[in-house]
């Protein structure tokens, strides 16, 4: 088994793990969006006693903080794995490491623009057209007959989802800066959450398509592209 056979096995494992993390992150984002919608609609409920309102508010704050923390952890673990994979299967070097991608969300001032740069660069580096469409290859297992050669073909490409990374990050920053403005802040948070879901789907779509092409490339092509085995 050569280096690229081992690399393909690793890519299979890492892409499957990233796919699972993306699903958890999207699920948490939708849960957070649902909570925000409930908070917006809370004003339409019948009047409650002071004690009931205080209890509901306390429980709501606990649920909100817990859910936001869970969503952040799931999103960042997904992003960390995607950055690592991008560094492995991209033909253009990625400047960021997984740890830099995560810490960029927490360092003051840097957190205003670094996360956008990381997600943008990952999205761009995973452009499927950075590598050619896999060509059919003859099978080496003896299938076919003496008059014909059986060919291996890559699965057909999928439609790539699209998202606006700039709009997502703009709404996210706006919600952070204006979080004291009640209903307006909730609307911004819902919009940022929906766009975050689209961003995850867009990056995952590009990752899957790039992986489809890379995993069906020949060893010679992988050598030529300079990928990390």
Secondary structure, 3 states (H helix, E strand, C coil): CCHHHHHHHHHHHHHHHHHHHHHHHHHHHHHHHHHHHHHHHHHHCCCCCHHHHHHHHHHHHHHHHHHHHHHHHHHHHHHHHHHHHHHHHCCCCCCCCHHHHHHCCCCCCHHHCHHHHHHHHHHHHCCHHHCCCCCCEECCCCCCCCCCCCEECCCCCCCCCCCCHHHHHHHHHHHHHCCCCHHHHHHHHHHHHHHHHHHHHHHHHHHHHHHHHHHCCCHHHHHHHCCCC
